[in-house]
Amino acid sequence: MNSKSIAVLLSTTLLFTPQSVLSWVSGKMHAAHHGYPDYIPRVFGINGQDCTPDTGDFPAMCPEVGMSISEAGKIQCTHNFDCCTCGIMYCGPECAQLICNGDSGCYGVQGFVLEGDPEIGVEINCNGDLSCMETKIQGHNVNVITCSGDGSCAYSYFDITCIDMGCLVACVGDNSCQGGGEEEYDVALNLPATYVVRNSAGLTCSSHACRWATFSLMANVGGSVTCGAERACHGAQISINNVDSVLCSGILSCAYSSMLLVNPSNDFSLVCGAAEACRGMEITVIITDPSITEFWDWSCIGAKACMDMKATIKKVFLPGTIVQEPEFEKLHILDFVCGAAMSCYNAQFQVSPNVIFEGCACAGGSTKSCDGLTGVDRCTYGMDMMSCTGADCAHTMQTIANPLENFQVLCSDPAVCENFILTIKIVDDVHAPEFLGGVTCGSSNSCKGMRIFIVNDAPERINIGKIFCNTYSSCHDTVFVLQNADIESISCGAGACDGCSQFIDNVYAPCDQALLPL
């Protein structure tokens, strides 16, 4: 790697050095040259990029700045800084290769136009460090896109149509394909990176390779999105259809990314398999194809892997769509796994009613793997008791579904459930309980300001049992709201139920006044 390449890579790593800061002037890179004894006059390309070669570099293409190149079979930029000074570079109509092997080869060139054979296609190979950086490439009938040099293809714009069988977008060099981001160490080059690829066959990103870049792969023909190293797709915006899986297996690999998946394949999997791999990810899955009925799994198996994730999963049908079988109206997600400490902490899911989670596994003990998780009712099935101690429940919100019969809520310590909002959903399936075991507010202020909502979607009414508010102020300003459910009785001690209210199917009464079951 030449000295200029080293300076540039230093500026996009976690730490600045004085030398790396000085390697940026007016948002453009330049090499450090000495006036004596090896002074080399600086050379700039037509887009203002610094194309000055270092001592020992001998770029051969475009000795005159702005020269246009037209080739039938291939364009080869094999030396360091080769083609940097070129203008329009056309290869076709049966172009086989664009080769940018030299460090900073093809850097800053805005005029690549490639036309490959419809069946064989043209290869785009940016193998040198910083090759194809800040570059614009228009390509038709492309069979492979490989950015394997460190920093190659970064801050670039690609508008590509692959051959019919598809082409993999391979950003496999460190920092290749990256765009300008929000971290402090990205301030030197805060430039966009956009890759529009039709007939793509998936996307592969190495360490830091696709972070903060935009990928539009909406005519995808299969394959996976693989973000397999640290921060590989951190902050990226990825839109893709017909994808087999999304694999985020490095630390922070897909953190704070935004993904739109349209009609992913049957047996689709999302795996967030490392610490904070999908933390803060915003992911939207839209299914309009009735034949897509099953996802294999949605796995969050690293510590904080899906913490603060926001996921929307909807199966909807366009006007005029004919659904042949009732089962085609649904999407079944076979396994949902939160398998490590805080792996799904505060994750939020919004799903359409026809999206069904068949199973849920939350890590046990004190891992808090599913604490604050909303929208996946299956994860709260089968609870036999909610016992709040210390400050576990105060000033928090929680939703559970289909607890076991005789399920109890115990708030025994002072103020332990103060301002706690608890929603209990009874879902109409084989797991629906027929009755619950009541609520106990056993100390002063233990349930003060608490809100309990019972939403029963099963056809039969449910009795939630007895409510005990026997200690002074234990149920002060507490509210019980029930739909298609009844309270067996409320026991109020002296001063315990001041301001306490009950709403049974929208009928109000104070807690110390009985409401007859409908």
Buried (B, 14 or more C-beta within 10 A) or exposed (E): BBBBBBBBBBBBEEEBEEEBEEBBEEEBBBBEBEEEEEEEEEBBBBBEBBBBBBEEBEBEBBEEBEBEBEBEEBBBBBBBBBBBBBBBBBBBEBBBBBBBBBBBBBBBBBBBBBBBBEEEBBBBBBBBBBBBBBBBBBBBBBBBBBBBBBBBBBBBBBBBBBBEEBBBBBBBBBBBBBBBBEBEBBBBBEBEBBBBBBBBBBBBBBBBBBBBBBBBBBBBBEBBBBBBBBBBBBBBBBBBBBBBBBBBBBBBBBBBBBBBBBBBBEEBBBBBBBBBBBBBBBBBBBBEBBEBBBBBBBBBBBBBBBBBBBBBBBBEBEEEEEEEEEEBEBBBBBBBBBBBBBBBBBBBBEBBEBBBBEBBBBBEEEBBBBBBBBBBBBBBBBBEEBBBEEEBBBEBEBBBBBBBEEBBBBBBBBBBBBBBBBBBBBBEEEBBBEBBBBBBBBBBBBBBBBBBBBBBEBEEBBBBBBBBBBBBBBBBBBBBBBBBBBBEEBBBBEBBBBBBBBBBBEEEBBBBEEBEEE
